[in-house]
């Protein structure tokens, strides 16, 4: 206070300009850093949760197509048709692997890693049982092949189907959590910016007090204020 009362007007204005600049800089820094943080969160939600939901759901459909092809295969007496069905089933397996490999490259939580491990454990027995049923059908024993499909292949496939559904639901839940977390960050940004803006307002109010900050009480635009006339 004593400094402002004794300092020149130019010095006072310079100090106030510096303080205002620092507050403006603080607002900019807070805004940029927090907006970048929110942007990173949204990108992470899109790349690691929303896109995987589509990929896992598509992989699940490829598994369903494969299982349906196996059912058609064991019921099909025409050898040429069986070859076409088998070729289509192999394409389903390749597409499913491609989608799951893409998903594995995202940032996985421990829960996702655990479900993927369970999926791998369930998928191989299913493929082995489906291959066994296909070979039985190819050997001409369609009744035994269909029995294998119903008794062995179907339960194993259902386990795989359930695990893929669990992965979809988990990623939806993770996406919802990321969305909620972004709301919390937005609230924090508003609070921080509110504090900084309030500080700027208080500084402006203080700077607007001519008797204390900028202009001496005995001067007006640098000239002595006339003393009241005593009669």
ZIGIBEL-V358535 format. One record per residue. SS is DSSP state (h for helix, s for strand, l for the rest). OMEGA is omega in radians with two decimals (* if undefined). Layout:
# ZIGIBEL-V358535
ss=<SS | SS>
omega=<OMEGA | OMEGA>
This chain:
# ZIGIBEL-V358535
ss=<l | h | h | h | h | h | l | l | h | h | h | h | h | h | h | h | h | h | h | h | h | h | h | h | h | h | h | h | h | h | h | h | h | h | h | h | h | h | h | h | h | h | h | h | h | h | h | h | h | h | h | h | h | h | h | h | h | h | h | h | h | h | h | h | h | h | h | h | h | h | h | h | h | h | l | l | l | l | h | h | h | h | h | h | h | h | h | h | h | h | h | h | h | h | h | h | h | h | h | h | h | h | h | h | l | l | l | l | l | h | h | h | h | h | h | h | h | h | h | h | h | h | h | h | h | h | h | h | h | h | h | h | h | h | h | h | h | h | l | l | l | h | h | h | h | h | h | h | h | h | h | h | h | h | h | h | h | h | h | h | h | h | h | h | h | h | h | h | h | h | h | h | h | h | h | h | h | h | h | h | h | h | h | h | h | h | h | h | h | h | h | h | h | h | h | h | h | h | h | h | h | h | h | h | h | h | h | l | l | h | h | h | h | h | l | l | l | l | s | s | l | l | s | s | l | l | l | l | l | l | l>
omega=<-3.11 | 3.12 | -3.12 | -3.13 | -3.06 | -3.06 | 3.07 | 3.13 | -3.12 | 3.13 | 3.13 | -3.14 | 3.12 | 3.13 | 3.13 | 3.12 | 3.11 | 3.13 | 3.11 | 3.11 | 3.12 | 3.09 | 3.09 | 3.09 | 3.13 | 3.11 | -3.14 | -3.13 | 3.13 | -3.13 | -3.10 | -3.09 | -3.10 | 3.08 | 3.07 | 3.11 | 3.13 | 3.12 | 3.10 | 3.13 | -3.14 | 3.09 | 3.11 | 3.12 | -3.12 | -3.05 | -2.99 | -3.11 | -3.05 | 3.10 | 3.08 | 3.10 | 3.13 | -3.11 | -3.13 | 3.11 | 3.10 | 3.09 | 3.09 | 3.10 | 3.09 | 3.08 | 3.11 | 3.10 | 3.14 | -3.13 | 3.11 | 3.10 | 3.12 | 3.09 | 3.11 | -3.11 | -3.08 | 3.13 | -3.05 | -3.14 | -3.07 | -3.10 | 3.14 | 3.11 | 3.11 | 3.12 | 3.13 | 3.12 | -3.14 | 3.12 | 3.10 | 3.13 | 3.10 | 3.08 | 3.09 | 3.13 | -3.13 | 3.14 | 3.12 | 3.12 | 3.13 | -3.11 | -3.14 | 3.08 | 3.07 | 3.13 | -3.12 | -3.13 | 3.10 | 3.09 | -3.05 | 3.02 | 3.08 | 3.13 | 3.11 | 3.13 | 3.13 | 3.13 | 3.11 | 3.10 | 3.10 | 3.12 | 3.13 | 3.14 | -3.11 | -3.02 | -3.10 | 3.06 | 3.09 | 3.14 | 3.14 | 3.13 | 3.12 | 3.11 | 3.11 | 3.13 | 3.13 | 3.13 | 3.11 | 3.10 | 3.14 | 3.10 | 3.07 | -3.13 | -3.06 | -3.13 | 3.12 | 3.13 | 3.13 | 3.10 | 3.08 | 3.13 | -3.09 | -3.03 | -3.04 | -3.02 | -3.08 | 3.11 | 3.13 | 3.11 | 3.14 | 3.10 | 3.10 | 3.14 | 3.14 | -3.13 | 3.08 | 3.08 | 3.10 | 3.11 | 3.09 | -3.12 | 3.12 | 3.14 | 3.04 | 3.12 | 3.10 | 3.08 | 3.10 | 3.12 | 3.11 | 3.10 | 3.13 | 3.12 | 3.12 | 3.08 | 3.11 | 3.14 | 3.11 | 3.12 | 3.11 | 3.13 | 3.12 | -3.13 | -3.13 | 3.13 | 3.09 | 3.11 | -3.11 | 3.13 | 3.09 | 3.09 | 3.12 | 3.12 | 3.13 | 3.11 | 3.14 | 3.11 | 3.11 | -3.14 | -3.11 | 3.12 | -3.02 | -3.10 | -3.07 | -2.90 | -2.95 | -3.04 | 3.13 | -3.13 | -3.11 | -3.11 | 3.07 | -3.05 | 3.04 | -3.12 | 3.13 | 3.10 | -3.12 | 3.09 | 3.13 | -3.13 | 3.12 | 3.14 | *>
